[in-house]
Amino acid sequence: MSDLFPPDFVAALTNLRIEARQVPRGGRPAEHHARQAGAGIEFRDYRPYSPGDDIRRVDWNLFRRFDRVFLRLLDEVRDLPLYCLLDLSDSMWMEDPPRVDAARRAAAVMAAVSLNQLDSAAVFPFGARLGAPLHTVQGKQSLHRVLAFLEAQKALGETDICGGLNAFSRLPLRKGLVVVISDFFDSHGLEALKEGFMAVRHRLLLIRVVRKSDREPGLQGEYRLADCETDLTLDVSISEEVMARYRKAFGQFEEGLRAIAALNGAGLLEVDLEKELLPQFGALFTDGVYRT
């Protein structure tokens, strides 16, 4: 255990779960139910027999009672792979406390949820590039591997979310749930974010790490602003008029990000790094369940 993942935090990761209405074929048994009728283990319904149907699924008890042939329809129970794309760009490590701590804890939450219900989880860090990942792990006992991996991470350069998403999308992975954890501040702009998310052929969940000063920096007077990733500087005189323009631009950014999430059918959760983390997931996990 560590300051990043204290014992009470780890102990609290056992009560949340993800419930998928449909899960991709080809996986291993888990706690999701594919809504296609298949050769699974849980009964769903009956339907009349049609020529060509698998005779092994005939319910012979019903045939003896009604002299009609019915098939038993069963739900297949398969896993939903979880892929955490974690923003480790230089800017995520700035300030005190840094956003990267809340981001890594959020990744731990989502990975623990999947591992608790026998799903698989993988973590793909990114910054200026896609970093070395933690490849797929399975089983509750694998949580310690995820936590150790997250704790060992380092900064990965400038922010390039679109580049990270495009690189991830080229990987030969089974379809699952992609959780992108970031502040989504990218100098390439919202159009680049939109392009990157459109390339992802998985279900999407966005977790945005925020702090109060994002919306209200509380600055006034003469400043030299420095970009922590590029070292570019800008001398500015911050007046109330400048702050009003900033608030307007920031509101447009938030509105644009919500529109991108809606366009991709993605959930969007804001996590305030200055507040306790787990209670904020209540907005995502209704009654302890996130339904995707």
C-alpha positions in Angstrom: 0.0 0.0 0.0 1.1 3.6 -0.5 0.1 7.2 -0.2 -1.4 7.0 -3.7 -3.5 3.9 -2.9 -4.1 3.8 0.9 -5.7 0.7 2.5 -9.1 2.2 3.0 -9.2 3.3 -0.7 -8.3 -0.2 -1.9 -10.8 -1.8 0.4 -13.6 0.4 -0.9 -13.1 -0.9 -4.5 -15.2 -4.0 -4.1 -18.8 -2.8 -4.3 -19.0 -1.3 -7.9 -19.7 -3.2 -11.1 -20.3 -2.6 -14.8 -23.3 -4.1 -16.5 -23.3 -4.3 -20.3 -26.4 -4.7 -22.2 -24.4 -6.5 -24.9 -20.9 -7.8 -24.8 -18.6 -8.9 -27.7 -18.2 -12.5 -28.7 -15.1 -14.5 -28.2 -14.4 -13.8 -24.5 -14.2 -15.8 -21.4 -17.0 -16.4 -18.8 -17.8 -13.4 -16.6 -20.8 -11.6 -15.2 -22.3 -10.0 -18.3 -25.2 -11.3 -20.4 -25.2 -11.1 -24.1 -28.7 -10.5 -25.3 -28.3 -12.7 -28.3 -29.7 -16.2 -27.8 -26.8 -18.6 -27.6 -25.3 -21.7 -26.0 -25.0 -20.1 -22.6 -26.0 -21.2 -19.1 -28.9 -18.9 -18.1 -32.5 -19.5 -19.4 -34.2 -16.5 -21.1 -37.2 -17.7 -23.0 -38.8 -20.2 -25.4 -39.6 -20.0 -29.1 -41.1 -22.5 -31.6 -38.7 -24.8 -33.4 -37.8 -24.0 -37.0 -36.1 -26.3 -39.6 -32.4 -26.0 -39.2 -32.4 -25.2 -35.5 -30.0 -27.1 -33.1 -32.1 -30.1 -31.9 -30.0 -30.2 -28.7 -31.8 -27.1 -27.5 -35.3 -28.7 -27.8 -37.2 -28.8 -24.5 -38.5 -32.4 -24.6 -40.5 -31.9 -21.4 -42.7 -29.3 -23.2 -42.9 -31.6 -26.2 -44.4 -34.4 -24.0 -46.8 -32.0 -22.4 -48.1 -30.0 -25.4 -47.0 -32.2 -28.4 -45.2 -29.1 -29.8 -41.5 -28.5 -30.3 -40.0 -25.5 -28.5 -36.4 -24.4 -28.2 -34.9 -23.1 -24.9 -33.2 -19.7 -25.5 -30.2 -19.1 -23.2 -28.1 -16.0 -22.5 -24.4 -16.3 -23.1 -22.3 -15.0 -20.2 -19.1 -13.4 -21.4 -16.6 -10.8 -20.4 -16.3 -7.1 -21.4 -12.7 -6.1 -21.8 -11.8 -2.8 -20.1 -9.1 -0.6 -21.6 -8.0 2.4 -19.6 -6.3 5.1 -21.6 -4.5 7.2 -19.0 -3.2 10.7 -19.8 0.3 11.0 -18.4 1.4 14.1 -20.3 3.6 16.6 -18.6 0.8 19.0 -17.6 -0.9 16.2 -15.6 2.0 16.2 -13.2 2.0 19.9 -12.5 0.5 21.8 -9.4 -0.1 20.4 -6.0 -1.7 18.0 -5.8 -1.2 17.0 -9.4 -4.1 15.8 -11.6 -2.2 12.6 -12.3 -2.8 11.3 -8.8 -6.6 11.6 -9.2 -6.3 10.2 -12.7 -4.4 7.1 -11.5 -6.9 6.5 -8.7 -9.7 6.7 -11.2 -8.0 4.1 -13.4 -7.6 1.9 -10.3 -11.3 2.2 -9.6 -12.3 1.2 -13.1 -9.8 -1.7 -13.3 -10.9 -3.0 -9.9 -14.5 -3.0 -11.0 -13.7 -5.1 -14.0 -11.4 -7.5 -12.1 -14.0 -8.0 -9.4 -16.5 -9.3 -11.9 -14.1 -11.6 -13.7 -13.6 -9.2 -16.7 -10.2 -8.4 -18.1 -8.4 -5.0 -17.7 -5.5 -3.3 -19.4 -3.9 0.1 -19.0 -2.5 2.2 -21.9 -0.7 5.4 -20.8 -0.2 8.2 -23.3 1.2 11.6 -23.7 3.1 12.6 -26.8 2.9 9.0 -27.7 1.3 5.7 -26.5 3.5 4.4 -23.7 4.3 0.9 -22.7 1.0 -0.7 -21.5 0.0 -3.0 -18.8 -1.4 -5.8 -21.0 -4.5 -7.7 -20.1 -4.8 -9.0 -16.6 -7.7 -11.0 -15.1 -8.9 -12.0 -11.7 -9.3 -10.2 -8.5 -5.8 -11.1 -7.4 -4.4 -9.0 -10.3 -5.4 -5.7 -8.8 -2.0 -5.4 -7.0 -0.4 -5.6 -10.5 -2.5 -2.7 -11.7 -1.8 -0.6 -8.7 2.0 -1.2 -8.9 1.9 -0.4 -12.6 0.0 2.9 -12.0 2.3 3.9 -9.2 5.5 3.4 -11.3 4.4 5.6 -14.2 6.3 8.7 -15.3 5.5 11.8 -17.4 5.2 11.1 -21.2 5.8 14.5 -22.8 3.3 16.9 -24.6 -0.4 16.2 -24.7 -1.6 14.5 -27.9 -4.9 12.8 -27.2 -5.8 12.3 -30.8 -2.4 10.7 -31.5 -2.8 8.4 -28.5 -6.3 7.4 -29.6 -5.3 6.7 -33.2 -2.4 4.6 -32.0 -4.6 2.6 -29.7 -7.2 2.1 -32.4 -4.7 0.3 -34.6 -4.1 -2.3 -32.0 -5.7 -5.8 -32.6 -7.9 -5.8 -29.6 -11.3 -7.4 -29.0 -14.1 -4.8 -28.7 -14.7 -3.6 -25.1 -15.1 -0.5 -23.0 -12.5 2.2 -23.4 -12.2 4.6 -20.5 -10.2 7.7 -21.3 -8.9 9.6 -18.2 -7.6 13.1 -18.8 -8.2 16.8 -18.3 -8.7 16.9 -22.1 -6.7 20.1 -22.4 -5.0 19.6 -25.7 -3.4 22.4 -27.8 -4.6 20.7 -30.9 -8.2 21.7 -30.1 -11.6 20.1 -29.9 -11.6 19.1 -33.6 -8.5 16.9 -32.9 -10.3 15.3 -29.9 -13.4 14.7 -32.1 -11.2 13.0 -34.8 -9.5 10.8 -32.2 -12.7 9.6 -30.6 -14.3 8.8 -33.9 -11.4 6.4 -34.6 -12.1 4.3 -31.5 -14.3 1.3 -32.4 -15.2 0.5 -28.8 -17.7 1.8 -26.3 -16.4 4.9 -24.7 -16.4 6.5 -21.2 -14.7 9.8 -20.6 -13.4 10.7 -17.1 -12.3 14.3 -16.9 -10.1 15.4 -14.0 -10.9 19.0 -13.0 -10.1 21.5 -10.3 -12.0 24.6 -9.2 -9.3 27.0 -10.6 -9.9 25.7 -14.1 -13.0 27.7 -14.4 -12.0 30.5 -12.0 -8.2 31.0 -12.0 -8.5 34.0 -9.6 -5.8 36.0 -11.4 -5.6 39.7 -11.8 -2.8 42.0 -12.9 0.4 41.5 -14.9 1.6 37.9 -15.5 4.0 35.9 -17.7 2.3 32.6 -18.5 4.4 29.7 -19.4 3.3 26.5 -21.2 4.6 23.7 -19.0 4.9 21.3 -22.0 6.4 23.6 -24.7 8.1 26.3 -22.7 6.3 29.0 -24.7 5.6 32.1 -22.7 3.0 34.9 -23.0 2.9 38.2 -21.2 -0.6 39.2 -20.3 -2.5 41.9 -18.4 -5.4 40.2 -16.8 -8.4 42.4 -16.2 -12.0 41.6 -15.5 -12.7 41.9 -19.2 -10.0 39.3 -20.0 -11.4 37.0 -17.3 -14.9 37.3 -18.9 -13.5 36.3 -22.2 -11.6 33.4 -20.6 -14.8 32.1 -18.9 -16.7 32.3 -22.2 -13.9 30.3 -24.0 -13.8 27.8 -21.1 -17.6 27.3 -21.3 -17.3 26.7 -25.0 -14.6 24.1 -24.4 -16.8 22.3 -21.9 -19.9 22.4 -24.1 -17.8 21.1 -27.0 -16.5 18.2 -25.0 -20.0 17.3 -23.9 -21.1 17.4 -27.5 -18.2 15.1 -28.6 -19.2 12.6 -25.8 -22.8 12.7 -26.9 -21.8 12.2 -30.6 -19.9 9.0 -29.6 -22.6 7.7 -27.2 -20.0 8.1 -24.4 -20.5 8.7 -20.7 -18.8 11.7 -19.3 -17.8 12.0 -15.6 -16.1 15.0 -14.0 -13.8 14.1 -11.1 -12.8 17.0 -8.8 -9.3 16.2 -7.6 -9.7 18.4 -4.6 -12.6 16.2 -3.3 -12.8 12.7 -2.1 -12.7 10.5 -5.2 -15.0 7.5 -4.7 -18.2 9.4 -3.7 -17.9 11.2 -7.1 -18.3 7.9 -8.9 -21.8 7.8 -7.5 -22.9 9.9 -10.5 -21.7 7.2 -12.8 -22.5 4.0 -10.8 -26.3 4.3 -10.1 -27.0 1.9 -7.2 -23.5 0.6 -7.6 -23.8 -0.3 -11.3 -22.6 1.4 -14.4 -24.7 0.4 -17.4 -23.1 0.7 -20.8 
